[in-house]
Amino acid sequence: MEVPLYRSRSERFDDLVLLAVSQLEPRWEAELSGVEFAVEEIPPADLASDDPEPVPLARLEPGSADVGSPEHPARPARIVLYRRPLMARADGDDELGELVLDVVVEEFALLLGLDPQIVDPGYPGDE
């Protein structure tokens, strides 16, 4: 199998998300198995939020259990990261990688109802 010499910005961003998730896998493999991760360019325009953050960096879609009807199939929890706002917030690739990891940790912690520092002891916390 040949590895492409050129990776688009979008592909490199996807790689950062996969890397962030893989950093959590040793400790949270069972919990992560029920979560989908996705990347979208920008948040939807109708995404209403009381969050003081002007542009969301990600969103969490809680999953739903299978209630036994075809109209309401089970859905896994989903964490969606927004590529453009994250890239705009970071200065350089190293900072982008750290930011992506922080956002993945924050959203995953929210899903589990835990503090981000419990999910990842290296999480920076309030600075």
BELLIN-V903007 format. One record per helix or strand. SS is the DSSP state (H for helix, E for strand). FROM is the first residue (numbers start at 1). TO is the last residue. Records with the same first field share a line. If there is no record, write none. Layout:
SS->FROM-TO, FROM-TO
This chain:
H->9-32, 70-72, 83-89, 93-112, 116-119
E->35-40, 58-61, 64-64, 75-75, 77-82
